[in-house]
Amino acid sequence: MHISELPREQFEGYQVVFSYESKGYYDFKMRSTQNVFAMEFVRTPCAPVHKEFVDHLFAPHWDDPHAYALWDGREMRAILEVTPENWNNRLRVTNLCVQEGYRRRGFGTLLMTRAREIARAQHRRALILETQSCNTAAISFYLSQGLTLMGFNACEYSNEDVARHEMRLEMGCLLE
């Protein structure tokens, strides 16, 4: 097993397919009174749902992305892509994908460790990433890595995000 940086000129536009099955989601509950405004995310079981979407490495809207692959011999098994957010001194994980069949073997942990190393080497104040409220396996993984909820958006993808149980969650950790 080894991690190597992927050359931009060779991997720009490389297609990354994310897929997962979820048997639950984090339901959004909000309450407010005169002195309290509270939000809660409650893990709620549901019938299994398969989700899949495609992203591409080195997307033009990222400032200075860098991508890394975890190799098992000659086979790429996982990908990490990060980009600096200079305006607020954070490092954003834009892609983290482990091939099905290779999950729960420590590959994601190795790549998150690399992301932290990069963030610290660049003297970033935080590491941040995005996931969805229906990706309970990813949320559990990120929590196990010491990340926490840093923010959310209830209409990032559509006006039906809450009803579809697919809200954007920003998870991260402070590094200072």
N, C-alpha and C positions, 0 to 999 in steps of 0.2 A: 504494500500500500504506500503510495506517495502522492503528495499534492504538488501540482505545478501550475504556474500562471499560464493562462491561455493567451497567445498573441492576438492582439486586436485585428491585425490585418488578415489573419487566417480565420477568426471566429466571429467577426462582426456579422450580425444577422443570424447567427446560429440559433436554431429553433430549440427551445426548452419546453417540453410538454409536462405540465403539472397534472397529476391525477391523484385522487384520493376518494375513499369511501368514508362517509360519516354516518354514524348512528345517533347523532345528536347535534345540538347547536346551543349557543349561548343566547338565551332569550333576554331581551332588554326590558327592564322594568324601571319606571321612573315615578317618583312621587315628590310632591312639593306641598309644603304648608307655608305658613307665614314666615317661619324662621329656618326651614329646612328645604333644601333642594338636593335630592338623593337619587343616585342611579345605581342599578344593580344588574349584574349579568348572571343569570341562573342557567346552569347546564340542564338542558331538557332533552330527554330521549325522543327519538323519532324513528320511523321506518328507514332502513338504509338508503342513502342517496349517494350516487356516484357523480363526482364533479371532475371536469377536465377543462383546462384552458392552456393556451399557448402564449409564450412570451419569446422574445429574441434578445440575445446578448448584445451589449454595446448599443443600446437604443440611443438615437440621436438626442433625446431630451435629457439624458444624464450628463452631468458636467465632465467627469473624468473617470468613467467606469473601468474597473479591473475585474477580470474573471479568473477563477481558479477551478481546476478539476481534481478530483480524487480518483486515482487510477488503481485498478486491480490488474496488475500486469499491463497489458496493452488496452484494456477496456476501461472507458470512462464510466464511473459508477455514480458520481455526484458532482454537482456544480454549485459554486458560490460566486456571486457577482456583488461587488460593493462599489459605492460611489460616494465621494465626499459631498457634504452639504456645507459649503464654506460660510454661507451667510449666518449659520447658527452653530458652526463647529461640531457637527455630528458626522458619523459615518453611517450611511444607510445600506443595509443589505437589500439589494434590489431583486436578487434571485437566490434561492437556496432550494435545491432539488436533489433528492436521492432517489435513484431508480427503485421501482417496486421490486421486491425480492431481495433488496439490499438494505432495507430500512431496519431500524432497531439493531444495528451492528456497530454503532459508534461512528458512522461516517458523518452524520449531521453534527455530532459533538466535535469531531476533528475540524470540520469547516467553521463552526461557530467559534472555536478556539482560535482559528486563523483570523477570523473577522475581528476578534478582540485584539489580537496581536497587531493587526494593521491599524486599528483605531488608536491603540496606545502609542505605536510608533509615530503616528501622525499627530499625536497630542490632541486627539478629539475628546470632547467632554462627554459624549454619549454615543451609544450604538443603538440604532433604531431599525425597525422593519415593519412591514404591513402583513397582516393576515386577515382572514374573514371569520366572522363569528360562527360559521358552520364548519370550520376546519378544526374540530376539537382535538384531533391527534397532533396537529401542528401547535396549537395553543398549549397542550400538555407538555410537548417537547420544549417550547420556548420558556415556559414556567420552570421546567427542570434545569434550564440553562441560566436561571437567575434573572430572566427578563420579567417585566411586569407591564401591566396596562399603562400606557402613557397618554392615550387619547383614543377617540373613536369618531366615526362619521356615519350617521344614520341615513345618508342619501348620497354616498360617494358614487355608486354604480348606477343606481336608478332611484326613482321615487318610491319603489316598492321594496327597498333593502330590508327594512324591519320586517315586513310581512313575509319576505323570502328567507329570512334568517341569515342574511348575507351582508352584514354590516362590516365596514372596514374597521379593523382594530389596529392601532399603532402600539407595538410592544417594543420595549427597549430597556436599557440599563444605563445608569450614569457611571462614568469611568473616573471622574476626578476624585 
